Amino acid sequence: MNLAINEAWKYQILTYPNPAVGCVIVDKFGKILAIKAHQKAGLAHAELSAVISAFEAKFKDTSLPKNPSKAYEYILANHDGFLNGAKAFVTLEPCSHHGKTPPCANLLNKLGFSEVIIGSYDNTDAASGGGKLLQKNGVKVKFGILKERCDELLAPFLAWQSGNFSFLKLGMSLNGVVSGGVITGLGARVLVHKIRSVLPLLAIGGNTVRIDRPTLDSRLANGIYKTYDAVKTDENECKIGELVCSDYETNIRAFDEKYPSKVNKKNYKTDSNSQKIDSSFCQTNDTFYKTHNANTFEVADTYKTHSTHNPDVFIYSRQKEFDKTIPLFSIAKRKVIIGDDIKFVRSYPLCMFEGGQNLLANLPEFVEYVLIFFAPNFLNLANLSANLKLKLLNLCEIDGEFYGWFKIVKK
């Protein structure tokens, strides 16, 4: 269960509006077959992701459909009993409802799992009851394993479900320096941009905006967290909302702007799975494609773009006038709210505070969680001054640096 918890923390917030969930599968002899987590809303739940990983390793089969529902059906039709007697360790009770994917509890039952060990109960009206479904079908179920840690993992989800979850993000050197330019490495910055790519709202102090002149976008987000607006040309146009890339590297959506004439034309036809295409289709994040018919895509114009989602920004400031040439004001489809009532952020379900010394000193009472990225160096600059007691919830590593989730311990 500890492995499942640690894996799930890597995707905390990134799964919004879903909860972060981890799953470990072991065979009947206790050998670990898979350690996986839910990564993003709309993609496979933790249990299905772990089953897919185990299936691919067992059968050397990487041709599974990327659509979660189709992968679910494919595995049920082709599993050949390879998970009979297996056990699953899941941080949250498996869902029992049909949502974007069929119920995970039913999947574990149909695959012949002998036991499912669960950390937290799922008390949501739609998804609860997975444990009972498994027990009803003869699967042994244990609840409450490492329950406190699993509940801590689930807490952000429960908070935004109830109205709002707000947290502070800091990047600092080992001696507590948070100012003076870029401190953390690229891996940490990419993760922050991935978080921004799912955030409804980001909050920042007015002085920080004036001094740093930030953009606060998600341009570094990559992989499944990078989405693109697609080219519309005079002759052809991309299918609206069509997910066309087999590895989810490119999520193409149409919009109503025109770009220069097409270059580097090359066609790729789909295989029998309508959402899968030749892997070479996804070689570049800066190349766009257009549809000729239901089965053919063509490389179109090459140019730079930003992720299609960037959070709204709340600037906490009594002074309402700002230089509108500051980059954050130029992001399309973004609302920028300037105000001195910090409680405004609670009108959004999820908010990340970005800042330094001043923000930390004036952190509102409703912010109870801190995400800290630690750069492995010392800097000869003024360090952070604060009187806070923190409880470490989880520590992760990314590209040689560490980041941790902490909860503020109230006095």
Legacy VTK file of the C-alpha trace (Angstrom):
# vtk DataFile Version 3.0
C-alpha trace
ASCII
DATASET POLYDATA
POINTS 411 float
0.000 0.000 0.000
2.893 2.321 0.698
4.025 1.915 -2.922
0.529 2.758 -4.163
0.375 5.869 -1.964
3.765 7.142 -3.105
2.884 6.620 -6.763
-0.404 8.489 -6.393
1.230 11.520 -4.747
3.222 12.074 -7.951
-0.059 13.020 -9.622
-1.650 15.021 -6.825
-3.644 17.934 -8.338
-2.858 16.688 -11.879
-5.932 14.438 -11.707
-8.309 17.340 -11.012
-11.302 17.122 -10.794
-10.711 13.449 -9.969
-8.897 12.199 -6.855
-5.284 11.037 -6.894
-5.373 7.231 -6.577
-2.653 4.583 -6.641
-2.802 0.835 -7.249
-0.327 -2.031 -6.855
-1.030 -5.504 -8.253
0.748 -8.611 -6.961
0.298 -12.148 -8.250
-0.778 -15.083 -6.087
2.851 -15.619 -5.062
3.318 -12.021 -3.926
5.370 -10.837 -6.916
4.710 -7.209 -7.859
3.230 -7.006 -11.358
2.402 -3.298 -11.583
2.608 -0.006 -9.673
0.397 2.622 -11.263
-1.700 5.688 -10.520
-4.507 7.643 -12.104
-2.748 10.400 -14.044
-5.361 12.679 -15.550
-9.147 13.005 -15.678
-10.474 11.161 -18.707
-7.641 8.634 -18.753
-7.510 5.196 -17.125
-8.221 4.912 -13.418
-5.426 3.540 -11.243
-6.769 -0.024 -11.238
-7.202 -0.165 -15.011
-3.798 1.456 -15.552
-2.165 -1.196 -13.347
-4.015 -4.007 -15.123
-2.915 -2.628 -18.513
0.704 -2.505 -17.330
0.555 -6.087 -16.056
-1.180 -7.257 -19.251
1.432 -5.654 -21.511
4.280 -7.167 -19.482
2.707 -10.628 -19.461
1.710 -10.879 -23.122
4.313 -8.505 -24.606
1.330 -6.746 -26.128
1.496 -2.971 -26.524
-1.345 -2.750 -29.029
-4.066 -2.089 -26.465
-6.460 0.739 -27.381
-5.586 3.984 -25.615
-9.226 4.774 -25.048
-9.861 3.566 -21.447
-13.249 1.982 -22.180
-11.895 0.118 -25.208
-8.820 -1.025 -23.265
-11.139 -2.269 -20.510
-13.153 -4.321 -23.019
-10.027 -5.594 -24.800
-8.528 -6.922 -21.565
-11.746 -8.643 -20.482
-11.851 -10.387 -23.861
-8.172 -11.428 -23.918
-6.864 -11.813 -20.348
-6.784 -15.639 -20.396
-7.030 -15.774 -16.593
-3.522 -14.410 -16.007
-4.638 -12.498 -12.896
-6.530 -15.341 -11.227
-5.684 -15.262 -7.525
-3.959 -11.868 -7.737
-4.275 -9.132 -5.121
-4.760 -5.402 -5.622
-3.724 -2.713 -3.149
-5.730 0.443 -3.876
-5.582 3.738 -1.976
-9.296 4.406 -2.601
-12.238 2.030 -2.816
-12.650 0.957 -6.470
-15.497 2.729 -8.239
-18.723 0.865 -8.909
-20.323 3.213 -11.437
-20.221 3.671 -15.184
-18.570 7.034 -15.861
-16.065 7.811 -18.604
-14.804 4.278 -17.939
-16.673 1.167 -16.745
-16.467 0.310 -13.015
-13.058 -0.753 -11.693
-14.638 -3.004 -9.064
-16.273 -5.036 -11.820
-12.955 -5.243 -13.699
-11.125 -6.687 -10.682
-13.938 -9.174 -10.125
-14.076 -10.338 -13.755
-10.286 -10.813 -13.864
-10.362 -13.225 -10.936
-8.682 -11.211 -8.175
-8.816 -13.098 -4.897
-8.372 -10.074 -2.634
-8.555 -6.286 -2.806
-6.906 -4.254 -0.037
-8.303 -0.725 0.272
-7.039 2.349 2.110
-9.874 4.911 2.083
-13.607 4.467 1.721
-15.247 6.153 -1.259
-18.224 8.018 0.182
-19.247 9.836 -2.995
-22.799 9.039 -4.050
-21.901 8.079 -7.612
-18.840 5.894 -7.113
-19.210 4.236 -3.699
-20.064 0.582 -3.200
-17.143 -1.032 -4.984
-16.106 -2.955 -1.894
-19.577 -4.406 -1.442
-19.744 -5.376 -5.114
-16.478 -7.289 -4.779
-17.545 -9.006 -1.551
-20.867 -9.967 -3.094
-18.941 -11.805 -5.813
-16.690 -13.696 -3.415
-13.639 -11.425 -3.494
-11.990 -10.887 -0.116
-11.903 -7.193 0.795
-9.909 -5.426 3.513
-10.567 -1.793 4.364
-8.506 0.738 6.290
-4.951 -0.368 5.434
-2.702 2.692 6.019
-5.986 4.573 6.228
-4.544 7.799 7.682
-2.045 8.178 4.844
-4.652 7.285 2.229
-7.061 9.810 3.738
-4.321 12.472 3.561
-3.888 11.672 -0.122
-7.638 12.002 -0.661
-8.050 15.251 1.335
-7.519 17.719 -1.572
-10.222 15.975 -3.617
-12.695 16.080 -0.734
-11.896 19.765 -0.187
-12.549 20.865 -3.767
-15.621 18.652 -3.878
-16.878 20.570 -0.845
-16.095 23.989 -2.299
-12.395 24.865 -2.424
-8.885 23.502 -2.038
-6.153 26.146 -1.928
-2.442 25.513 -1.474
0.829 27.427 -1.560
3.640 26.535 -3.959
7.238 27.486 -3.143
10.548 26.856 -4.888
13.596 27.235 -2.666
17.265 26.440 -2.201
18.397 24.218 0.658
19.132 27.289 2.787
15.651 28.708 2.239
16.210 31.247 -0.538
13.034 31.826 -2.563
13.977 34.978 -4.498
16.585 36.034 -7.039
15.303 34.431 -10.230
14.902 30.799 -11.307
15.907 28.469 -8.457
14.691 24.978 -9.335
15.580 22.830 -12.344
13.645 22.162 -15.519
11.920 19.031 -14.185
10.358 20.944 -11.303
9.306 23.791 -13.572
7.683 21.380 -16.033
5.697 19.809 -13.192
4.505 23.236 -12.044
3.374 23.995 -15.600
1.509 20.672 -15.709
-0.270 21.660 -12.506
-1.143 25.030 -14.034
-2.551 23.197 -17.063
-5.375 21.775 -14.926
-5.812 24.675 -12.471
-8.926 26.841 -12.579
-7.205 29.670 -10.656
-3.743 30.862 -9.673
-3.243 33.557 -6.992
-0.243 35.879 -6.703
0.692 39.064 -4.852
0.656 42.424 -6.596
4.285 43.266 -5.748
5.457 39.981 -7.261
3.585 40.777 -10.466
5.144 44.241 -10.717
8.690 43.099 -9.974
8.851 39.725 -11.754
6.503 40.503 -14.668
5.479 36.812 -14.950
3.548 34.983 -17.651
2.034 32.308 -15.369
1.091 30.017 -18.237
1.533 26.283 -18.849
3.780 26.385 -21.924
6.202 23.771 -20.506
3.469 21.200 -19.855
4.099 18.099 -21.957
2.870 14.575 -22.582
-0.755 13.990 -21.640
-0.943 17.465 -20.086
-0.151 19.269 -23.348
-3.091 20.107 -25.579
-3.029 22.039 -28.822
-5.315 24.190 -30.857
-5.317 22.801 -34.398
-4.755 24.342 -37.772
-7.722 25.367 -39.874
-6.727 25.974 -43.493
-8.605 27.098 -46.578
-9.021 23.539 -47.848
-9.416 21.271 -44.840
-10.027 21.447 -41.156
-9.311 19.226 -38.144
-12.137 17.301 -36.558
-13.456 19.227 -33.579
-12.537 17.579 -30.290
-11.074 14.499 -31.963
-8.322 12.765 -30.000
-6.125 11.541 -32.813
-2.780 10.604 -31.302
-2.213 7.051 -30.125
0.068 8.018 -27.240
-1.903 11.122 -26.220
1.113 13.330 -27.006
-1.044 15.580 -29.154
-4.661 16.454 -28.428
-5.893 18.374 -31.433
-8.883 20.671 -31.239
-10.204 22.932 -33.957
-10.642 26.670 -33.709
-11.477 29.472 -36.068
-8.184 31.110 -36.958
-6.326 30.659 -40.254
-2.612 30.120 -40.628
-0.112 30.277 -43.504
-0.178 27.715 -46.286
0.671 24.116 -45.476
4.259 22.826 -45.452
5.979 19.411 -45.288
2.895 17.479 -46.344
2.905 13.783 -45.498
-0.066 11.499 -44.965
-0.573 8.944 -42.220
-3.502 6.543 -42.367
-5.139 5.116 -39.288
-5.165 1.423 -38.507
-8.233 -0.546 -37.454
-8.486 1.461 -34.229
-9.961 4.777 -35.319
-8.073 6.722 -32.663
-4.661 5.180 -33.371
-2.253 6.476 -35.960
1.312 5.893 -37.069
3.686 6.713 -34.207
5.674 9.084 -36.401
2.643 11.356 -36.342
3.642 12.424 -32.843
7.323 13.192 -33.358
7.016 16.936 -32.822
4.965 19.055 -30.462
5.060 22.022 -32.846
3.579 20.391 -35.947
-0.151 20.450 -36.626
-2.360 18.252 -38.739
-5.544 18.475 -40.724
-8.187 15.959 -41.724
-8.785 14.867 -45.328
-11.282 12.133 -44.495
-12.123 9.826 -41.625
-8.879 7.871 -41.961
-6.180 10.283 -43.143
-4.313 13.096 -41.422
-1.844 15.486 -43.001
1.004 17.490 -41.521
0.177 21.173 -41.762
1.970 24.339 -40.682
4.771 24.264 -38.106
4.844 26.964 -35.453
5.008 27.515 -31.694
1.904 27.578 -29.513
0.858 27.415 -25.894
-1.225 24.836 -24.077
-4.920 25.424 -24.631
-5.600 25.782 -20.901
-4.049 28.388 -18.648
-5.483 29.287 -15.250
-7.298 32.476 -14.447
-5.186 34.750 -12.228
-6.169 36.556 -9.039
-3.771 39.399 -8.186
-3.969 40.225 -4.492
-3.468 43.972 -4.371
-5.085 47.106 -2.970
-3.708 49.069 -5.899
-5.749 48.195 -8.965
-3.562 49.726 -11.675
-1.036 47.437 -13.406
1.104 47.676 -16.500
-0.944 45.670 -18.995
2.208 44.807 -20.972
3.132 42.382 -18.174
2.941 38.988 -19.977
0.281 37.392 -17.754
-2.285 39.857 -19.127
-1.729 38.706 -22.721
-2.773 35.049 -22.283
-5.844 34.205 -24.362
-9.062 32.964 -22.733
-7.812 34.036 -19.290
-9.578 36.157 -16.702
-7.364 38.388 -14.554
-9.021 39.545 -11.359
-7.426 42.267 -9.222
-8.682 42.674 -5.678
-7.908 42.954 -1.980
-10.390 40.355 -0.708
-8.312 37.189 -0.550
-11.431 35.136 0.134
-12.357 35.618 -3.520
-10.210 32.608 -4.434
-12.675 30.395 -2.586
-15.215 31.037 -5.318
-13.071 28.665 -7.424
-12.857 24.953 -6.525
-9.051 24.817 -6.808
-6.404 27.521 -6.404
-2.610 27.535 -6.230
-0.874 30.467 -4.524
2.503 31.385 -6.015
4.825 33.776 -4.222
7.529 34.192 -1.616
8.201 35.911 1.681
5.322 38.403 1.628
2.729 35.834 0.636
3.949 33.342 3.219
3.778 35.993 5.946
0.195 36.847 4.987
-1.084 33.412 4.085
-4.844 33.183 4.677
-6.122 30.767 7.299
-7.929 28.585 4.784
-4.644 27.650 3.051
-3.512 24.540 4.925
-1.215 22.823 2.425
2.191 23.735 1.003
3.973 22.227 -2.013
7.719 22.920 -1.783
10.310 22.267 -4.486
13.872 22.019 -3.143
16.858 22.856 -5.352
20.011 20.953 -4.232
22.126 24.033 -3.663
22.831 26.958 -1.328
22.457 30.553 -2.489
24.137 33.609 -1.013
20.910 35.597 -0.744
18.431 36.450 2.000
16.564 33.355 3.068
12.940 32.838 3.994
11.773 33.964 7.412
8.660 32.250 8.727
7.217 30.699 11.848
5.384 27.654 10.550
5.191 24.078 11.730
4.686 21.637 8.881
3.782 17.961 8.711
5.421 16.109 5.817
2.814 14.163 3.846
4.991 12.881 1.018
8.390 13.458 -0.561
9.082 12.812 -4.255
12.135 13.076 -6.505
12.240 14.661 -9.940
15.385 15.045 -12.048
17.726 15.015 -9.053
15.637 17.439 -7.005
13.030 16.824 -4.325
9.582 18.209 -3.751
7.263 17.607 -0.868
3.655 18.041 0.134
3.216 19.460 3.620
0.266 20.294 5.840
0.415 23.343 8.090
0.049 22.323 11.728
-2.257 24.782 13.431
-1.203 26.106 16.840
LINES 1 412
411 0 1 2 3 4 5 6 7 8 9 10 11 12 13 14 15 16 17 18 19 20 21 22 23 24 25 26 27 28 29 30 31 32 33 34 35 36 37 38 39 40 41 42 43 44 45 46 47 48 49 50 51 52 53 54 55 56 57 58 59 60 61 62 63 64 65 66 67 68 69 70 71 72 73 74 75 76 77 78 79 80 81 82 83 84 85 86 87 88 89 90 91 92 93 94 95 96 97 98 99 100 101 102 103 104 105 106 107 108 109 110 111 112 113 114 115 116 117 118 119 120 121 122 123 124 125 126 127 128 129 130 131 132 133 134 135 136 137 138 139 140 141 142 143 144 145 146 147 148 149 150 151 152 153 154 155 156 157 158 159 160 161 162 163 164 165 166 167 168 169 170 171 172 173 174 175 176 177 178 179 180 181 182 183 184 185 186 187 188 189 190 191 192 193 194 195 196 197 198 199 200 201 202 203 204 205 206 207 208 209 210 211 212 213 214 215 216 217 218 219 220 221 222 223 224 225 226 227 228 229 230 231 232 233 234 235 236 237 238 239 240 241 242 243 244 245 246 247 248 249 250 251 252 253 254 255 256 257 258 259 260 261 262 263 264 265 266 267 268 269 270 271 272 273 274 275 276 277 278 279 280 281 282 283 284 285 286 287 288 289 290 291 292 293 294 295 296 297 298 299 300 301 302 303 304 305 306 307 308 309 310 311 312 313 314 315 316 317 318 319 320 321 322 323 324 325 326 327 328 329 330 331 332 333 334 335 336 337 338 339 340 341 342 343 344 345 346 347 348 349 350 351 352 353 354 355 356 357 358 359 360 361 362 363 364 365 366 367 368 369 370 371 372 373 374 375 376 377 378 379 380 381 382 383 384 385 386 387 388 389 390 391 392 393 394 395 396 397 398 399 400 401 402 403 404 405 406 407 408 409 410
